[in-house]
């Protein structure tokens, strides 16, 4: 293509919006302004061309979202056809002629018998109105209703995938947008299908007006006899009707195709070939039956025999293709076995404990199939990326093994060779979580969602739509496993952060912030001491993504002290906004439980250092009273609907957290230094000393 022509097209695309606006206004102008016959011929050809392109385009679309402008296009094309109908009517009634295109249609279809043309015109109109348009309108109506009813469940499924780390925020936004666009499309098509039906009715009325008006005008004023007028205008009227109804029929068929398509990421032609001609048994049996019909007396042998032979040959090709697929599948299985044998050999040669691993029962092996849409390996990769983004840690590759000692549907998660959790999932079922009463009205296997301990139910795929319409959260089996895995990684992240992982984090930071790293390590702190501080942060779910601030704070304070516990408190103070942001309510306020001053003095006066960190050494009876008072204050706040944290003085925060960590592992303990001055605090309870 010449460079100048490409440049012209590029300049034209810049003004596409303006050109389209003029074209739409021009459609309205066609209705009002008279048009010469040669211009009408051109526009009729344009109408037929665009209608054909729209039909072909619907055959290549994979989802309705690829042609979301179709409802609006339907309206514009309907108005365009009506405008052309009015213009042709004006020419027929005023001049007795409507151009070469209409004459050509009339001559080709009717020949010398306009009655035959009238019958064909009526049949095309009936097919369009009764069959295609009516059916497409009904499908659009049902599609709009079911799409809108299923939207809440689909939105919750997107949120579940986002929370489990299977997708990122951008993907979630796109999926939500696609759901909304799909609902809007079917809602628009529900109304837009009425345009086509109205267009067909208008075409019939205009055709009758052309016939009756032309006969009356030209028999009374034009010097024609009544029979001459009937013959002349009958032919023109039928030609005009066909010119308008054939493009309308093409648009109606396109409308029916696009609303009856199911989104399977394949075009109509590909789906047609895969689903209709892929079963060799069907083709072979069909070919035999058709060939046999051709042998029956009084039936034409040649067409039936030809079709039977073609169908049989197609069945043979499909059979050979199936054999090739079986051979390829067997080769893939053998390669997988060889790979497993090599892996076993390598493991025997140099075995070491994996930082984190998953063992699965034999019924869950399909989840690790690389060709599957629910490939567990790809989901785990997403989890590792999300942990790096949200928590700042580098999770080592997670090894997946099969374990025949487990139950078929059971999985086991290990950290450094030790079991930390196990659960059950069913590959061919779906987990249903009721966000409300947990009183399920579905049949299934009762269970507990492993990551958050919610009551749940495993249901069959046939009950999925019913559960969706009932407002339940529906989770796929692989999502259940990876969500559980992510929560465990978050909980045990401090154990997964070894010296090697710490070195990798610092080396990566040193590429951009070499001054900080060189100042701190190894002259001020060793790598192991930095690792201890990072582990202390992760143990209380404080992300280490802002590694620059962490290392700068350590460099400022490590010269005067070497206690990693105190250094951790300095780092927490520097990360105060990062720590507090997750505990603010929707108004930006921090709801807290405070410690009675006498209780704080008691704890502060009895702090002792141990291998596990600072901890208050108190009488068992006193510790029990403290735990009971904390539980009482926390339960009262929860009954009022508050999500709270425990606020203590910097002196006792670490010791208090260590004291309650076993009994209240999820309770967050903050110090006053960790709350920025501009964050409002509301005290909703007090842990009393009694």
PyMOL commands that set and color helices and strands:
alter all, ss='L'
color gray80, all
select helices_A, chain A and resi 3-14+16-32+37-60+64-67+70-95+100-110+114-164+169-220+226-260+268-276+280-295+301-349+362-368+376-390+461-469+477-491+493-496+499-510+514-520+527-539+547-557+564-574+576-583+597-605+620-639+653-660+672-674
alter helices_A, ss='H'
color red, helices_A
select strands_A, chain A and resi 356-360+399-402+410-415+418-424+429-433+445-448+455-460+473-476+590-595+607-610+613-616+645-648+669-671+681-687
alter strands_A, ss='S'
color yellow, strands_A
deselect
rebuild
show_as cartoon
